[in-house]
């Protein structure tokens, strides 16, 4: 899930939502999206999800009609990757409040993670009737991409990028374009992301992977090295470079990159070493 899904609403959004509520009857205003991280239990769940689940389960049993508790419980289950349980909790909310957009998006995310893509799209789409949310488009786009609808996914990611000003969304948009056969469009999308966020390595990470799949080893290596220049100690950038080096047959270079990572993050370096023993690049054009 995107990091933007967990950002708390700022004062501007709160003010806009308040104005929207006041004028809804006259204008049909659509409120701004509430986020999971705005739930009162979010900090507690982040601190210790197991303890939070125990506490919230007891609270939900004592007061099954408390929607806020059910949403918190669903959030905790999502954090534990217990997606069927999260679906049950959000469904209990929706049985009482059929138009709860946060519950719809949370259930959509859980269904996406379980591979129930069309049902996830239905939930995310339903949530947009009540709140404008880039995260809903994120879920729909990822589902469509898994379902083979690259063009539909690219459009969802474009809207997500415009709503949230998200570099991650632009990267996903590029992946959808590439998967749909528009490699030139994908490269342009990633290059635009590089211009918008010149210090963000993520577009180069994505580009490196797709270029290697297309058998452009030189381009992949260049992109991976640029990502490392932007984030020299990042496990993601160093991992990308090591993989490209390993897949290209440069075992020595990959080992040196792993050793570099080990200086700042030994655990990540150990995991990367194990992955390099078994990982292979995707089939060209996949």
Secondary structure, DSSP 8 states (H G I E B T S, - for coil): --GGGG----HHHHHHHHHHHHHHHHH---EE---GGGSTTHHHHHH-HHHHHHHHHHHHHH-TT-HHHHHHHHHHHHHTT-HHHHHHHHHHHHHH-TT-HHHHHHHHHHHHHHT-HHHHHHHHHHHTTTEE-HHHHHHHHHHHHHTT-HHHHHHHHHHHHHHHT-HHHHHHHHHHHHHTT-HHHHHHHHHHHHHHTTT--HHHHHHHHHHHHTT-HHHHHHHHHHHHHHSTT-HHHHHHHHHHHHHTT-HHHHHHHHHHHHTT-HHHHHHHHHHHHH-----TT-
